[in-house]
């Protein structure tokens, strides 16, 4: 925890309620950048000791969710039937080519220009369920060929959603607890912020601190993960499941129907509570008076690009110059060195973009960077130029508070807040006295920019005496170019990333290996 985070936590304790983190919202929400139909809320529950889902609740926010359950989660065929019923909903939401006409007409020359589609989950245990579904059904042999193709399509979708959730700055797979913890500072420790009901109670309860604390403690007592409360499951549901299994063994149709309905009713309440709390988290963000950060639009665009490159084009089996052949990673590992290296640089690029993009439209984020010594807040005391032939060099001298920490070094690049295209390089750092540091910057990019309208040329002496906040510029393009370069086979060392293993020990059963013949050589 940084000093800024500690101060915010103490202020929230003092206020007795959650406080907004930042002056802007850093995620898109319905009725702003998204429409209600662009969001799908999903929640799962599972039987204790089992990995497969016992029930699924899904639907658009603000509406009544649909709930699917099975009476016995240990019966694989019944679970597969339930998953197959859910699959068209998720695949249609993601515009899979076979389930949505808009996704079917996309070509490599015509990238998708459609609203972003989001999937909201209560917390990270529900995200893990996506990984389980991808692992279970990516090579399924269950049912007819059509059923197999449906479940495998769902597995690829869940696998992509799970992987995308770990890419910094993504706007597709939204974990409600993570989003709320980022948008607000709660007067409690980090561990308790993993419980969605606890966070929603803090946000929605009105009254003094004692009232909010009581409501949050009560909400925390109800399970929000994919696991059910052990007492609830063992005292009620376990007996119903045993009765169902006995009725099924005796082929008692009426008893099977009765116990199936009873189990569904019990799971229905648990699933709806998880789903409705996720819906409440979305509603809380919709009612937040803060506007969306201007950088969110670029992050949405980046997510749309990833959606095309890593999901839609793969379903269409298109090649891509930057992200290689239409290769779907295994749920266990990449199984393709070039794909693994490429995705590493994509994640690095995304992290750079997120960290340096949102700060331009959020004074509180700027204050955090300044407090940690990663940005400058000072006064321009001198503007000078030096001409070499037809080239003009522009230099700024900036005085800053000498008491603030400093992590910047000579050679670092900075840009003024609100204008990432104007960049300067730190040439010299001097400590004039205990109160003042002096920085000499050479403006190397954007010296003559006139946009936005209030921006003046870098060599204009009207800048003297003006306050300037300088932050690191986005450098995501460098990592992106490295990601693209990995797919080049005509460079030294390409045999490490592009060769297919050969030999007797490389032959593995289809159930645990990838079909490298499906991967086109480049």
Secondary structure, DSSP 8 states (H G I E B T S, - for coil): --HHHHHHHHHHHHHTS-EESSSSB-S--BTTTB-GGGEEEEEEEE-TT--SEEEEEEE-TTS--EEEE-S-TT-HHHHHHHHHHHHHHHHHHTT-TTT-HHHHT--SSS---S---EEEESSHHHHHHHHHHHHHHTT---SSHHHHHHHHHHHHHHHHHHHHTTSTT--SEEEHHHHHHHHEE-SS-TGGGG-HHHHHHHHH--S-HHHHHHHHHHHHTS--SSB--HHHIIIIIHHHHHHHHHHHHTT-HHHHHHHHHHHHHHHHHHHHHHHHHHHHHHHHHHT--S-B-THHHHHHHHHHHHHIIIIIHHHHT--BTTTBSS----SS----HHHHHHHHHHHHHHHHHHHHHGGGG-HHHHHHHHHTTSSEEEEEEEEEEEEETTEEEEEEEEEEETTS-----TT-EEEETT-TTSEEEEEEEEEEETTEEEEEEEEEE-TT---STT---TT-GGGTT-EEEEE----HHHHHHHHHHTT-SSSTTHHHHH----SGGG---TTTS--GGGS---
